[in-house]
Amino acid sequence: MKSEHAPEIEARAHWRRLAFISDLHLGPDAPLTTARFLQWLQADALQADALFILGDLFEAWIGDDLLDADPADVHHEVCTALASFASTDRFLGVMHGNRDFLLGSGFVQRTHVQLLADPSVLRFAGERILLTHGDALCTADIDYQHWRARCRDPVWQRQVLAQPLAARRQQAAALRAQSRAAQSRMETSSDADPAEASRWLSQAASPWMIHGHTHRPCDHWEGGRLRQVLSDWDLDAPVHSVAHRAQVLWLDQGPGALAVHRQQLV
């Protein structure tokens, strides 16, 4: 993955408040998280002029024809809510993650979101902010990088999407089980490589990166550069566990300064 040719997103003149989230993993197995997201999207999120979802909005997206299946499926409800948000003339950008890399034109038509290239450079308030899901930064996880290259290949994707929906559901369930096993081991190789992140920033002529994927929310300062890691959302985890969290990163352009803060929704 290279960032020197990252497309640029020019903030609209009226933008003053931006919201960034990632790794919500919405779906039928996360009812509390999904309900909280829908509540937030229809209320506090409307304070934002633009909302950026940097990957893994869904726990699994097995093809846009998912929306032609059971109309009671929670994916329909989420997509309807996204379309409602977008209809307010607010910018809504969604980036592919490692769970929902099959989001396509059908999803865009249903929700009116803008699919974001990974990475992209956001130009806002005089800043160049590099946006990425973050999984390509985990260079030490060789097995995952091989898998990432495979599942992002258009030929492979067409072959998968040609399979019956039921078969894709089974495959997605198997992949989720493998992913949970890897997360339980908390392997250091699944974290972003600081040197790789620094290289991306240099190539994009940017001092600031925002990404998700690692589920390790933190602000990393190094050599005058800032790398902000977004929180995952998991309100279905036990209430008193570390994993029980949902967080929004807000950027507010004031009269003379750009304010950055994290909002805890729990």
C-alpha positions as CSV (number, residue, x, y, z in Angstrom):
1,M,0.0,0.0,0.0
2,K,1.3,3.4,-0.9
3,S,0.0,6.8,0.2
4,E,1.9,9.1,-2.2
5,H,-1.1,9.1,-4.6
6,A,-3.8,9.3,-2.0
7,P,-6.8,11.2,-3.4
8,E,-7.7,14.4,-1.7
9,I,-11.0,15.4,-0.1
10,E,-11.5,19.2,0.0
11,A,-13.6,20.3,2.9
12,R,-16.6,22.3,1.9
13,A,-16.5,26.0,2.8
14,H,-19.3,25.7,5.4
15,W,-17.8,22.8,7.3
16,R,-17.0,23.6,11.0
17,R,-17.6,20.3,12.8
18,L,-16.4,16.9,11.7
19,A,-16.9,13.5,13.3
20,F,-14.8,10.4,12.9
21,I,-15.7,6.8,13.9
22,S,-14.6,3.3,13.0
23,D,-14.9,-0.4,13.8
24,L,-18.5,-0.5,14.9
25,H,-18.9,-4.0,13.6
26,L,-22.7,-3.6,13.4
27,G,-24.9,-6.6,12.8
28,P,-27.4,-9.0,14.4
29,D,-24.8,-10.2,16.9
30,A,-24.3,-6.7,18.2
31,P,-27.8,-5.4,19.1
32,L,-26.8,-3.0,21.8
33,T,-24.0,-1.4,19.7
34,T,-26.2,-1.2,16.7
35,A,-29.0,0.4,18.6
36,R,-26.7,3.0,20.2
37,F,-25.2,3.9,16.7
38,L,-28.7,4.4,15.3
39,Q,-29.6,6.6,18.2
40,W,-26.4,8.6,17.9
41,L,-26.8,9.0,14.1
42,Q,-30.3,10.4,14.5
43,A,-29.4,12.8,17.3
44,D,-25.9,14.0,18.3
45,A,-24.3,13.1,14.9
46,L,-26.5,15.8,13.3
47,Q,-24.2,18.4,14.9
48,A,-21.5,17.3,12.4
49,D,-21.2,18.9,9.0
50,A,-19.4,15.7,7.8
51,L,-19.2,12.2,9.2
52,F,-16.3,9.9,8.3
53,I,-16.6,6.2,9.0
54,L,-13.1,4.7,8.6
55,G,-13.9,1.1,8.0
56,D,-15.6,-1.9,9.6
57,L,-19.0,-0.2,9.9
58,F,-20.4,-3.7,9.7
59,E,-19.2,-6.9,11.3
60,A,-19.6,-8.6,7.9
61,W,-20.8,-7.4,4.5
62,I,-21.1,-10.4,2.2
63,G,-22.4,-8.4,-0.9
64,D,-24.8,-5.7,-1.8
65,D,-27.5,-8.3,-2.5
66,L,-27.7,-8.7,1.2
67,L,-30.1,-5.7,1.0
68,D,-32.4,-7.7,-1.4
69,A,-32.7,-10.5,1.1
70,D,-34.7,-10.4,4.4
71,P,-36.1,-6.9,4.8
72,A,-36.1,-7.3,8.6
73,D,-32.4,-7.8,8.6
74,V,-30.6,-5.2,10.7
75,H,-28.4,-4.2,7.8
76,H,-31.5,-2.7,6.2
77,E,-32.2,-0.6,9.3
78,V,-28.6,0.7,9.4
79,C,-28.6,1.6,5.6
80,T,-32.0,3.4,6.0
81,A,-30.5,5.4,8.8
82,L,-27.4,6.3,6.8
83,A,-29.6,7.4,3.9
84,S,-31.6,9.6,6.3
85,F,-28.5,11.2,7.6
86,A,-27.2,11.8,4.1
87,S,-30.5,13.4,3.0
88,T,-29.8,16.3,5.5
89,D,-27.1,17.5,3.0
90,R,-24.4,16.4,5.4
91,F,-21.3,14.7,4.0
92,L,-21.2,11.0,4.8
93,G,-18.0,9.2,3.8
94,V,-17.4,5.4,4.4
95,M,-14.1,3.6,4.0
96,H,-13.8,-0.1,3.4
97,G,-12.5,-2.1,6.4
98,N,-11.3,-5.6,6.7
99,R,-14.8,-6.8,7.5
100,D,-16.8,-4.9,4.9
101,F,-14.5,-4.7,1.9
102,L,-17.4,-5.9,-0.3
103,L,-19.4,-2.7,0.1
104,G,-20.2,-1.6,-3.4
105,S,-22.3,0.4,-5.8
106,G,-25.6,-1.1,-4.5
107,F,-24.7,0.0,-1.0
108,V,-23.9,3.5,-2.3
109,Q,-27.2,3.8,-4.2
110,R,-29.1,2.7,-1.1
111,T,-27.4,5.0,1.4
112,H,-26.0,7.9,-0.7
113,V,-22.7,7.7,1.0
114,Q,-19.4,8.5,-0.6
115,L,-17.0,5.5,-0.6
116,L,-13.6,6.8,0.4
117,A,-10.3,5.5,-1.1
118,D,-7.9,4.1,1.4
119,P,-5.9,6.1,2.1
120,S,-7.3,9.6,1.5
121,V,-6.1,13.1,2.4
122,L,-8.6,15.4,4.0
123,R,-7.9,19.1,3.6
124,F,-9.6,20.9,6.4
125,A,-8.9,24.1,8.3
126,G,-5.5,24.4,6.7
127,E,-4.5,20.9,7.7
128,R,-3.7,17.8,5.6
129,I,-5.1,14.9,7.5
130,L,-4.3,11.4,6.2
131,L,-7.3,9.0,6.7
132,T,-7.0,5.2,6.5
133,H,-8.7,2.2,8.0
134,G,-5.3,1.1,9.4
135,D,-5.0,-2.5,8.5
136,A,-2.4,-2.0,5.8
137,L,-0.2,-0.4,8.5
138,C,0.1,-3.7,10.4
139,T,3.0,-4.9,8.3
140,A,4.3,-7.4,10.8
141,D,1.2,-9.5,10.4
142,I,2.4,-11.2,7.3
143,D,-0.4,-13.8,7.1
144,Y,-3.0,-11.0,7.3
145,Q,-1.3,-8.9,4.6
146,H,-1.4,-11.9,2.3
147,W,-5.1,-12.3,3.0
148,R,-5.7,-8.5,2.5
149,A,-4.1,-8.5,-0.9
150,R,-6.2,-11.5,-1.9
151,C,-9.6,-10.2,-0.7
152,R,-9.1,-6.8,-2.3
153,D,-8.4,-8.4,-5.7
154,P,-11.4,-7.6,-8.0
155,V,-11.2,-11.0,-9.7
156,W,-11.4,-12.8,-6.3
157,Q,-14.3,-10.6,-5.2
158,R,-16.2,-11.4,-8.4
159,Q,-15.7,-15.1,-7.8
160,V,-17.0,-14.7,-4.2
161,L,-20.0,-12.6,-5.1
162,A,-21.0,-15.2,-7.8
163,Q,-21.6,-17.7,-5.0
164,P,-25.0,-18.1,-3.4
165,L,-25.8,-15.8,-0.5
166,A,-26.1,-18.7,1.9
167,A,-22.6,-20.0,1.1
168,R,-21.2,-16.5,1.6
169,R,-22.9,-16.4,5.0
170,Q,-21.1,-19.6,6.1
171,Q,-17.8,-18.3,4.9
172,A,-18.2,-15.0,6.7
173,A,-19.1,-16.9,9.9
174,A,-15.9,-19.0,9.6
175,L,-13.8,-15.9,9.0
176,R,-15.3,-14.2,12.1
177,A,-14.4,-17.2,14.2
178,Q,-10.8,-17.1,13.0
179,S,-10.6,-13.3,13.7
180,R,-12.0,-13.6,17.2
181,A,-9.4,-16.3,18.0
182,A,-6.6,-14.0,16.7
183,Q,-7.9,-11.0,18.7
184,S,-8.0,-13.1,21.9
185,R,-4.3,-13.7,21.6
186,M,-3.7,-9.9,21.3
187,E,-0.8,-10.4,19.0
188,T,1.5,-7.4,18.8
189,S,1.8,-8.0,15.0
190,S,-1.8,-6.8,14.7
191,D,-0.8,-3.3,15.8
192,A,0.2,-0.5,13.4
193,D,3.9,-0.1,12.6
194,P,5.0,3.4,13.6
195,A,7.7,3.5,11.0
196,E,5.3,2.5,8.2
197,A,2.8,5.2,9.5
198,S,5.6,7.8,9.4
199,R,6.5,6.8,5.9
200,W,2.9,7.2,4.8
201,L,2.8,10.7,6.4
202,S,5.9,11.7,4.6
203,Q,4.7,10.6,1.2
204,A,1.3,12.4,1.7
205,A,3.0,15.6,3.0
206,S,0.9,15.3,6.1
207,P,1.6,15.7,9.8
208,W,-1.6,14.1,11.0
209,M,-3.1,10.6,10.6
210,I,-6.4,9.3,11.8
211,H,-7.1,5.5,11.6
212,G,-8.9,2.6,13.2
213,H,-8.6,-1.2,12.9
214,T,-6.4,-1.9,15.9
215,H,-8.9,-1.3,18.6
216,R,-6.2,0.5,20.6
217,P,-7.5,4.1,20.9
218,C,-4.7,6.5,21.6
219,D,-3.0,9.7,20.4
220,H,0.6,9.0,19.3
221,W,3.0,12.0,19.0
222,E,6.3,11.5,17.4
223,G,8.6,14.1,15.8
224,G,5.9,16.7,15.6
225,R,3.5,14.3,13.9
226,L,0.2,13.0,15.4
227,R,-1.3,9.6,14.8
228,Q,-4.8,9.3,16.3
229,V,-6.2,5.8,16.6
230,L,-10.0,5.6,16.8
231,S,-11.9,3.5,19.3
232,D,-13.9,0.5,18.3
233,W,-17.5,0.3,19.5
234,D,-18.6,-2.7,21.6
235,L,-21.5,-2.0,23.9
236,D,-22.4,-5.7,23.8
237,A,-19.2,-6.4,25.8
238,P,-19.6,-6.7,29.6
239,V,-20.3,-3.3,31.1
240,H,-17.3,-3.1,33.3
241,S,-14.8,-4.6,30.8
242,V,-12.2,-2.6,28.9
243,A,-13.9,-3.5,25.7
244,H,-17.2,-1.9,26.6
245,R,-16.8,1.5,24.9
246,A,-18.0,3.7,22.0
247,Q,-16.2,6.8,21.1
248,V,-16.4,9.6,18.6
249,L,-13.5,11.9,17.5
250,W,-14.6,15.4,16.9
251,L,-12.8,18.2,15.0
252,D,-14.2,21.7,15.6
253,Q,-13.0,24.7,13.6
254,G,-13.2,27.7,15.9
255,P,-12.4,31.4,15.2
256,G,-8.7,30.9,15.5
257,A,-7.9,27.3,16.3
258,L,-8.9,23.8,15.5
259,A,-10.1,21.9,18.6
260,V,-9.9,18.1,18.8
261,H,-11.7,16.0,21.4
262,R,-12.9,12.5,22.0
263,Q,-16.5,12.0,23.1
264,Q,-17.3,8.9,25.2
265,L,-20.8,7.6,24.5
266,V,-20.7,5.4,27.6
